[in-house]
């Protein structure tokens, strides 16, 4: 996954993405987080971007937390 610029630019791009694009971005960030964790590398930036994606998902699906993302993941693995 390419390195993101700054959080404000990333958040602006998120708001313009489709739901599937947002979910794909979350999936990529989770994979990146797992890889960095295994390599014992710094996760701070990745976790900050994950938090931005979580906020965007919650904005789009009020009161559902990350349930729409979890359902999307489940459908993709069937």
N, CA, C and O atoms as a GROMACS GRO file, in nm:
protein
  312
    1UNK      N    1   0.084  -0.118   0.000
    1UNK     CA    2   0.000   0.000   0.000
    1UNK      C    3   0.088   0.123   0.000
    1UNK      O    4   0.183   0.131   0.079
    2UNK      N    5   0.060   0.220  -0.087
    2UNK     CA    6   0.143   0.340  -0.091
    2UNK      C    7   0.126   0.420   0.037
    2UNK      O    8   0.020   0.420   0.100
    3UNK      N    9   0.232   0.489   0.075
    3UNK     CA   10   0.228   0.573   0.194
    3UNK      C   11   0.130   0.688   0.171
    3UNK      O   12   0.131   0.752   0.065
    4UNK      N   13   0.048   0.714   0.271
    4UNK     CA   14  -0.049   0.824   0.264
    4UNK      C   15   0.022   0.955   0.291
    4UNK      O   16   0.126   0.957   0.357
    5UNK      N   17  -0.034   1.066   0.240
    5UNK     CA   18   0.025   1.195   0.272
    5UNK      C   19  -0.015   1.231   0.414
    5UNK      O   20   0.020   1.160   0.509
    6UNK      N   21  -0.085   1.337   0.431
    6UNK     CA   22  -0.124   1.379   0.564
    6UNK      C   23  -0.266   1.335   0.595
    6UNK      O   24  -0.344   1.308   0.503
    7UNK      N   25  -0.301   1.327   0.723
    7UNK     CA   26  -0.435   1.280   0.760
    7UNK      C   27  -0.550   1.362   0.703
    7UNK      O   28  -0.653   1.305   0.667
    8UNK      N   29  -0.535   1.493   0.692
    8UNK     CA   30  -0.644   1.577   0.640
    8UNK      C   31  -0.672   1.544   0.493
    8UNK      O   32  -0.788   1.534   0.453
    9UNK      N   33  -0.568   1.527   0.414
    9UNK     CA   34  -0.584   1.492   0.273
    9UNK      C   35  -0.647   1.354   0.260
    9UNK      O   36  -0.735   1.332   0.178
   10UNK      N   37  -0.600   1.261   0.343
   10UNK     CA   38  -0.654   1.125   0.343
   10UNK      C   39  -0.803   1.128   0.377
   10UNK      O   40  -0.882   1.061   0.311
   11UNK      N   41  -0.840   1.203   0.479
   11UNK     CA   42  -0.981   1.212   0.520
   11UNK      C   43  -1.066   1.271   0.408
   11UNK      O   44  -1.178   1.226   0.386
   12UNK      N   45  -1.014   1.371   0.338
   12UNK     CA   46  -1.088   1.428   0.224
   12UNK      C   47  -1.110   1.324   0.115
   12UNK      O   48  -1.218   1.315   0.057
   13UNK      N   49  -1.007   1.246   0.087
   13UNK     CA   50  -1.019   1.143  -0.015
   13UNK      C   51  -1.119   1.036   0.026
   13UNK      O   52  -1.195   0.986  -0.056
   14UNK      N   53  -1.118   1.000   0.155
   14UNK     CA   54  -1.213   0.901   0.204
   14UNK      C   55  -1.357   0.943   0.179
   14UNK      O   56  -1.440   0.862   0.138
   15UNK      N   57  -1.386   1.069   0.204
   15UNK     CA   58  -1.524   1.116   0.190
   15UNK      C   59  -1.574   1.108   0.046
   15UNK      O   60  -1.694   1.104   0.023
   16UNK      N   61  -1.481   1.105  -0.050
   16UNK     CA   62  -1.519   1.096  -0.191
   16UNK      C   63  -1.526   0.953  -0.242
   16UNK      O   64  -1.570   0.930  -0.355
   17UNK      N   65  -1.482   0.857  -0.161
   17UNK     CA   66  -1.479   0.717  -0.204
   17UNK      C   67  -1.615   0.651  -0.192
   17UNK      O   68  -1.701   0.694  -0.114
   18UNK      N   69  -1.634   0.546  -0.270
   18UNK     CA   70  -1.753   0.462  -0.255
   18UNK      C   71  -1.736   0.378  -0.128
   18UNK      O   72  -1.627   0.369  -0.073
   19UNK      N   73  -1.846   0.318  -0.084
   19UNK     CA   74  -1.838   0.231   0.034
   19UNK      C   75  -1.738   0.119   0.011
   19UNK      O   76  -1.656   0.090   0.099
   20UNK      N   77  -1.742   0.055  -0.105
   20UNK     CA   78  -1.648  -0.054  -0.134
   20UNK      C   79  -1.504  -0.006  -0.129
   20UNK      O   80  -1.416  -0.076  -0.078
   21UNK      N   81  -1.477   0.112  -0.180
   21UNK     CA   82  -1.341   0.167  -0.176
   21UNK      C   83  -1.296   0.191  -0.033
   21UNK      O   84  -1.181   0.165   0.002
   22UNK      N   85  -1.386   0.242   0.050
   22UNK     CA   86  -1.353   0.264   0.191
   22UNK      C   87  -1.324   0.131   0.260
   22UNK      O   88  -1.228   0.119   0.336
   23UNK      N   89  -1.407   0.031   0.233
   23UNK     CA   90  -1.387  -0.100   0.294
   23UNK      C   91  -1.256  -0.163   0.246
   23UNK      O   92  -1.184  -0.224   0.325
   24UNK      N   93  -1.225  -0.148   0.119
   24UNK     CA   94  -1.098  -0.199   0.066
   24UNK      C   95  -0.979  -0.130   0.133
   24UNK      O   96  -0.879  -0.194   0.166
   25UNK      N   97  -0.991   0.000   0.153
   25UNK     CA   98  -0.884   0.076   0.219
   25UNK      C   99  -0.865   0.025   0.362
   25UNK      O  100  -0.752   0.011   0.408
   26UNK      N  101  -0.977  -0.001   0.432
   26UNK     CA  102  -0.968  -0.054   0.568
   26UNK      C  103  -0.899  -0.190   0.567
   26UNK      O  104  -0.812  -0.217   0.650
   27UNK      N  105  -0.937  -0.273   0.474
   27UNK     CA  106  -0.876  -0.406   0.463
   27UNK      C  107  -0.725  -0.394   0.438
   27UNK      O  108  -0.646  -0.465   0.501
   28UNK      N  109  -0.686  -0.306   0.348
   28UNK     CA  110  -0.543  -0.285   0.321
   28UNK      C  111  -0.469  -0.236   0.445
   28UNK      O  112  -0.359  -0.283   0.474
   29UNK      N  113  -0.529  -0.142   0.516
   29UNK     CA  114  -0.466  -0.089   0.636
   29UNK      C  115  -0.454  -0.196   0.745
   29UNK      O  116  -0.353  -0.201   0.816
   30UNK      N  117  -0.553  -0.281   0.758
   30UNK     CA  118  -0.545  -0.390   0.856
   30UNK      C  119  -0.432  -0.486   0.821
   30UNK      O  120  -0.357  -0.529   0.909
   31UNK      N  121  -0.419  -0.518   0.694
   31UNK     CA  122  -0.309  -0.606   0.650
   31UNK      C  123  -0.174  -0.539   0.676
   31UNK      O  124  -0.080  -0.604   0.722
   32UNK      N  125  -0.166  -0.410   0.647
   32UNK     CA  126  -0.042  -0.336   0.671
   32UNK      C  127  -0.009  -0.336   0.820
   32UNK      O  128   0.106  -0.354   0.858
   33UNK      N  129  -0.109  -0.315   0.903
   33UNK     CA  130  -0.090  -0.314   1.047
   33UNK      C  131  -0.038  -0.449   1.097
   33UNK      O  132   0.054  -0.454   1.178
   34UNK      N  133  -0.097  -0.557   1.047
   34UNK     CA  134  -0.053  -0.691   1.086
   34UNK      C  135   0.092  -0.716   1.044
   34UNK      O  136   0.171  -0.772   1.121
   35UNK      N  137   0.127  -0.676   0.924
   35UNK     CA  138   0.264  -0.696   0.875
   35UNK      C  139   0.364  -0.614   0.957
   35UNK      O  140   0.470  -0.664   0.993
   36UNK      N  141   0.330  -0.491   0.987
   36UNK     CA  142   0.419  -0.407   1.068
   36UNK      C  143   0.434  -0.463   1.208
   36UNK      O  144   0.542  -0.460   1.266
   37UNK      N  145   0.325  -0.513   1.262
   37UNK     CA  146   0.328  -0.570   1.396
   37UNK      C  147   0.419  -0.693   1.400
   37UNK      O  148   0.500  -0.709   1.492
   38UNK      N  149   0.406  -0.781   1.301
   38UNK     CA  150   0.491  -0.900   1.294
   38UNK      C  151   0.638  -0.862   1.283
   38UNK      O  152   0.725  -0.928   1.339
   39UNK      N  153   0.665  -0.753   1.209
   39UNK     CA  154   0.803  -0.708   1.190
   39UNK      C  155   0.851  -0.620   1.306
   39UNK      O  156   0.963  -0.570   1.305
   40UNK      N  157   0.763  -0.602   1.405
   40UNK     CA  158   0.793  -0.519   1.522
   40UNK      C  159   0.832  -0.377   1.482
   40UNK      O  160   0.925  -0.318   1.537
   41UNK      N  161   0.758  -0.324   1.386
   41UNK     CA  162   0.782  -0.187   1.337
   41UNK      C  163   0.674  -0.095   1.394
   41UNK      O  164   0.573  -0.141   1.447
   42UNK      N  165   0.698   0.034   1.383
   42UNK     CA  166   0.607   0.135   1.437
   42UNK      C  167   0.473   0.133   1.365
   42UNK      O  168   0.467   0.135   1.242
   43UNK      N  169   0.365   0.128   1.444
   43UNK     CA  170   0.229   0.121   1.390
   43UNK      C  171   0.154   0.253   1.399
   43UNK      O  172   0.041   0.263   1.350
   44UNK      N  173   0.212   0.354   1.460
   44UNK     CA  174   0.138   0.477   1.490
   44UNK      C  175   0.068   0.538   1.370
   44UNK      O  176  -0.051   0.568   1.377
   45UNK      N  177   0.138   0.556   1.260
   45UNK     CA  178   0.077   0.617   1.142
   45UNK      C  179  -0.035   0.531   1.086
   45UNK      O  180  -0.143   0.580   1.052
   46UNK      N  181  -0.010   0.401   1.078
   46UNK     CA  182  -0.111   0.310   1.025
   46UNK      C  183  -0.235   0.310   1.113
   46UNK      O  184  -0.347   0.314   1.062
   47UNK      N  185  -0.216   0.306   1.243
   47UNK     CA  186  -0.330   0.307   1.335
   47UNK      C  187  -0.408   0.438   1.326
   47UNK      O  188  -0.530   0.439   1.342
   48UNK      N  189  -0.339   0.547   1.302
   48UNK     CA  190  -0.407   0.676   1.284
   48UNK      C  191  -0.495   0.674   1.160
   48UNK      O  192  -0.607   0.725   1.162
   49UNK      N  193  -0.446   0.614   1.051
   49UNK     CA  194  -0.526   0.606   0.929
   49UNK      C  195  -0.643   0.509   0.946
   49UNK      O  196  -0.750   0.531   0.891
   50UNK      N  197  -0.621   0.401   1.022
   50UNK     CA  198  -0.732   0.309   1.051
   50UNK      C  199  -0.841   0.384   1.127
   50UNK      O  200  -0.959   0.366   1.098
   51UNK      N  201  -0.803   0.466   1.222
   51UNK     CA  202  -0.902   0.544   1.299
   51UNK      C  203  -0.980   0.638   1.208
   51UNK      O  204  -1.100   0.657   1.229
   52UNK      N  205  -0.914   0.697   1.108
   52UNK     CA  206  -0.984   0.785   1.014
   52UNK      C  207  -1.086   0.706   0.931
   52UNK      O  208  -1.197   0.753   0.906
   53UNK      N  209  -1.048   0.586   0.888
   53UNK     CA  210  -1.140   0.503   0.810
   53UNK      C  211  -1.257   0.459   0.898
   53UNK      O  212  -1.372   0.460   0.853
   54UNK      N  213  -1.229   0.421   1.022
   54UNK     CA  214  -1.337   0.384   1.114
   54UNK      C  215  -1.436   0.499   1.131
   54UNK      O  216  -1.557   0.479   1.130
   55UNK      N  217  -1.384   0.619   1.145
   55UNK     CA  218  -1.469   0.737   1.160
   55UNK      C  219  -1.555   0.758   1.036
   55UNK      O  220  -1.673   0.791   1.047
   56UNK      N  221  -1.498   0.738   0.919
   56UNK     CA  222  -1.574   0.754   0.795
   56UNK      C  223  -1.684   0.648   0.784
   56UNK      O  224  -1.796   0.679   0.744
   57UNK      N  225  -1.652   0.524   0.821
   57UNK     CA  226  -1.754   0.418   0.817
   57UNK      C  227  -1.866   0.451   0.914
   57UNK      O  228  -1.984   0.437   0.879
   58UNK      N  229  -1.832   0.496   1.033
   58UNK     CA  230  -1.934   0.531   1.132
   58UNK      C  231  -2.017   0.652   1.088
   58UNK      O  232  -2.135   0.662   1.121
   59UNK      N  233  -1.955   0.744   1.013
   59UNK     CA  234  -2.029   0.859   0.960
   59UNK      C  235  -2.131   0.813   0.856
   59UNK      O  236  -2.243   0.863   0.851
   60UNK      N  237  -2.092   0.717   0.774
   60UNK     CA  238  -2.181   0.668   0.669
   60UNK      C  239  -2.291   0.576   0.722
   60UNK      O  240  -2.400   0.569   0.666
   61UNK      N  241  -2.262   0.506   0.829
   61UNK     CA  242  -2.355   0.408   0.885
   61UNK      C  243  -2.374   0.438   1.034
   61UNK      O  244  -2.325   0.363   1.119
   62UNK      N  245  -2.445   0.546   1.066
   62UNK     CA  246  -2.460   0.587   1.206
   62UNK      C  247  -2.519   0.476   1.294
   62UNK      O  248  -2.613   0.407   1.255
   63UNK      N  249  -2.460   0.462   1.412
   63UNK     CA  250  -2.510   0.366   1.509
   63UNK      C  251  -2.475   0.221   1.480
   63UNK      O  252  -2.514   0.132   1.556
   64UNK      N  253  -2.403   0.196   1.372
   64UNK     CA  254  -2.372   0.057   1.336
   64UNK      C  255  -2.225   0.020   1.361
   64UNK      O  256  -2.183  -0.093   1.335
   65UNK      N  257  -2.149   0.115   1.411
   65UNK     CA  258  -2.005   0.094   1.434
   65UNK      C  259  -1.942   0.037   1.307
   65UNK      O  260  -1.957   0.096   1.200
   66UNK      N  261  -1.873  -0.073   1.317
   66UNK     CA  262  -1.805  -0.131   1.200
   66UNK      C  263  -1.881  -0.250   1.141
   66UNK      O  264  -1.826  -0.324   1.060
   67UNK      N  265  -2.005  -0.268   1.180
   67UNK     CA  266  -2.084  -0.382   1.133
   67UNK      C  267  -2.093  -0.388   0.979
   67UNK      O  268  -2.078  -0.497   0.923
   68UNK      N  269  -2.116  -0.278   0.910
   68UNK     CA  270  -2.120  -0.286   0.762
   68UNK      C  271  -1.989  -0.337   0.702
   68UNK      O  272  -1.990  -0.412   0.605
   69UNK      N  273  -1.877  -0.297   0.761
   69UNK     CA  274  -1.747  -0.345   0.714
   69UNK      C  275  -1.732  -0.495   0.741
   69UNK      O  276  -1.686  -0.569   0.655
   70UNK      N  277  -1.772  -0.540   0.859
   70UNK     CA  278  -1.763  -0.681   0.894
   70UNK      C  279  -1.850  -0.765   0.800
   70UNK      O  280  -1.809  -0.874   0.759
   71UNK      N  281  -1.969  -0.716   0.767
   71UNK     CA  282  -2.057  -0.787   0.673
   71UNK      C  283  -1.994  -0.792   0.534
   71UNK      O  284  -2.000  -0.895   0.467
   72UNK      N  285  -1.933  -0.683   0.492
   72UNK     CA  286  -1.865  -0.677   0.363
   72UNK      C  287  -1.752  -0.780   0.359
   72UNK      O  288  -1.734  -0.848   0.259
   73UNK      N  289  -1.677  -0.789   0.469
   73UNK     CA  290  -1.568  -0.888   0.476
   73UNK      C  291  -1.622  -1.030   0.464
   73UNK      O  292  -1.568  -1.114   0.392
   74UNK      N  293  -1.731  -1.056   0.537
   74UNK     CA  294  -1.790  -1.189   0.537
   74UNK      C  295  -1.837  -1.227   0.398
   74UNK      O  296  -1.816  -1.340   0.353
   75UNK      N  297  -1.902  -1.133   0.329
   75UNK     CA  298  -1.949  -1.160   0.193
   75UNK      C  299  -1.834  -1.190   0.098
   75UNK      O  300  -1.845  -1.274   0.008
   76UNK      N  301  -1.723  -1.120   0.118
   76UNK     CA  302  -1.607  -1.141   0.032
   76UNK      C  303  -1.539  -1.273   0.054
   76UNK      O  304  -1.469  -1.322  -0.035
   77UNK      N  305  -1.560  -1.332   0.171
   77UNK     CA  306  -1.493  -1.460   0.200
   77UNK      C  307  -1.583  -1.580   0.172
   77UNK      O  308  -1.540  -1.694   0.191
   78UNK      N  309  -1.704  -1.557   0.129
   78UNK     CA  310  -1.796  -1.668   0.099
   78UNK      C  311  -1.768  -1.728  -0.036
   78UNK      O  312  -1.836  -1.823  -0.077
   0.00000   0.00000   0.00000
